[in-house]
């Protein structure tokens, strides 16, 4: 349940940042490396 919410927040923030991972991390107030590892963990990618 918590993982689903976290994944949704990450995806929405990444979309809001137009794919800019560094900006999305700043918006969430987390480190870029944390953002990158969470995107990888949840298999989130905006690339086709």
C-alpha positions in Angstrom: 0.0 0.0 0.0 2.7 2.5 1.0 4.8 1.4 -1.9 1.9 2.1 -4.3 1.5 5.6 -2.9 5.2 6.3 -3.1 5.3 5.1 -6.7 2.4 7.3 -7.6 3.9 10.3 -6.0 7.2 9.7 -7.7 5.6 9.3 -11.1 3.3 12.4 -10.7 6.3 14.5 -9.6 8.4 13.3 -12.5 5.6 14.2 -14.9 5.2 17.6 -13.3 9.0 18.2 -13.7 8.6 17.1 -17.4 11.0 14.2 -16.9 13.7 16.3 -15.1 14.8 13.9 -12.4 16.9 16.5 -10.6 14.0 18.9 -10.4 11.7 16.1 -9.3 14.1 15.3 -6.5 14.2 18.9 -5.4 10.4 19.2 -5.4 10.2 16.1 -3.2 13.1 17.4 -1.0 15.1 14.2 -1.5 18.6 13.5 -2.8 19.0 12.9 -6.5 20.6 9.5 -5.8 17.6 8.6 -3.7 15.3 9.6 -6.5 17.3 7.6 -9.0 17.3 4.5 -6.9 13.5 4.7 -6.2 12.8 5.2 -9.9 14.9 2.1 -10.6 13.2 0.1 -7.8 9.7 1.0 -9.0 10.8 0.6 -12.7 9.6 4.1 -13.5 10.9 5.6 -16.8 9.4 8.3 -19.1 11.6 7.0 -22.0 9.8 4.8 -24.5 
